[in-house]
């Protein structure tokens, strides 16, 4: 099967590792491979906490979708993290469909695409 979008290297984040960001931190808790029409979509479920911002405290759960898996964990980088080839999902109609599928499964509102 030929794909029109160029596959990109995606470095898998360490699950459960807190990453400090401006205003707080975020953590990815789950890595999911979701079957979709003879392919698989890679996505991550995480949460963000805003606890060091000037305007108050808050947080949210979210999903990050790198894209369709083209080549699963085909190498490790110099930091010993797995790298996969992924095809970003750029089509707005397909994003809407995938977003809906994931929201029903994960009970999150925010779903972002690579």
C-alpha positions in Angstrom: 0.0 0.0 0.0 1.5 3.3 -1.0 1.0 6.4 1.1 1.2 10.0 -0.2 2.4 11.6 3.1 6.0 11.4 4.0 6.7 9.3 7.2 8.5 11.1 10.0 10.7 9.7 12.8 8.8 9.9 16.1 10.7 9.5 19.4 8.5 7.6 21.9 8.2 9.5 25.2 8.9 7.8 28.5 5.6 6.9 30.1 5.1 8.2 33.6 7.9 10.7 33.3 7.0 14.2 34.5 8.1 16.9 32.0 8.4 20.4 33.3 7.0 23.1 31.0 6.2 26.8 31.3 3.5 27.1 33.9 3.5 23.5 35.1 4.2 20.0 33.9 2.8 17.2 31.8 3.0 13.4 31.9 2.1 10.7 29.3 0.5 7.7 31.0 -0.6 5.4 28.2 0.7 4.5 24.7 -2.0 3.1 22.5 -2.0 1.4 19.1 -5.5 1.8 17.7 -6.5 -0.4 14.7 -8.0 1.6 11.9 -8.9 0.3 8.4 -5.9 -2.2 8.1 -3.6 0.3 9.7 -2.7 1.4 13.2 -2.9 4.8 14.8 -0.4 5.7 17.5 -1.7 7.9 20.3 -0.8 8.9 23.9 -3.0 9.7 26.8 -1.6 12.2 29.2 -2.4 15.0 31.6 -1.1 18.5 32.2 -1.0 20.4 35.4 -0.7 24.2 35.5 0.6 24.9 39.0 3.3 27.5 38.6 1.5 30.0 36.4 0.7 33.5 37.6 -3.0 33.1 36.9 -3.9 30.1 39.1 -4.0 26.3 39.2 -5.6 24.0 36.8 -5.2 20.9 34.7 -6.6 18.7 32.0 -6.4 15.2 30.4 -5.6 15.1 26.7 -4.6 12.8 23.9 -1.7 13.4 21.5 -1.8 11.6 18.1 1.6 11.3 16.2 -0.2 9.5 13.4 -0.4 6.2 11.5 2.4 3.7 12.3 4.5 2.9 9.3 7.4 1.2 11.0 7.2 0.3 14.7 10.2 1.0 17.0 12.7 0.3 14.2 15.7 1.8 16.1 16.8 3.6 19.3 18.2 7.1 19.4 21.3 8.1 21.3 19.2 8.6 24.5 18.1 4.9 24.3 14.5 5.9 23.3 12.6 3.9 20.7 12.0 5.6 17.3 9.1 4.7 15.0 8.2 6.0 11.6 4.7 7.6 11.6 2.6 9.3 9.0 0.9 12.4 10.4 -2.9 12.6 10.0 -3.4 16.0 8.2 -6.8 15.5 6.6 -9.4 17.5 8.6 -12.2 15.0 7.9 -10.0 12.1 9.0 -8.9 14.0 12.1 -12.5 14.6 13.0 -13.3 10.9 12.7 -10.2 9.8 14.7 -10.9 12.4 17.3 -14.4 11.1 17.8 -13.2 7.5 18.1 -10.6 8.4 20.7 -12.9 10.7 22.7 -15.4 7.8 23.0 -12.7 5.4 24.1 -10.7 7.7 26.4 -13.3 10.2 27.8 -11.1 13.3 27.0 -12.1 16.5 25.3 -8.7 17.6 23.9 -7.2 15.5 21.1 -4.3 17.1 19.2 -2.5 15.8 16.1 1.2 16.0 15.2 
